[in-house]
């Protein structure tokens, strides 16, 4: 199960939700503007960030720009209150599962939402005997090979 934090009008949020649907991943959507994020929830999201607040705080948002002090100068309580009062300060979408946190829409990162055992099955079954190999599998091989060639030449 994935929790996806979204906002209306966010193209990346729509793409992420569609990706989750297309890959049959159950999710619960939370609109950050209509459902108040509680303190415990915000602290949990922050605890899952590898790079601290920079993972989820949008420095381009008006709320961030209007701060009188730097984000790192805020206490945890002040940061939680800031997020609650100004949810637009959050990058979107934020997708949270038991094992991963993905911020924004990135095909490679969002793939981490697929359980590893299913990813392994996909990798093992993608070969030229698959009827869809010409459409998807062959393209994956072609995408990987140029990268490998460049790396080998360096």
Protein Blocks (a to p, Z undefined) as FASTA:
>chain_A
ZZddddehilklmmmmmmmmmnopacddddfklmccdfklmmmmmmmpmnljmlmmcfkb
mklmmpcbdfklpcfklmmmmmmmmmmlpccdddddfkbccedjdfklmmmmpcfklmmm
mmmmmcfkbmklmmmmmmmmmmmmmmmmmmmmZZ
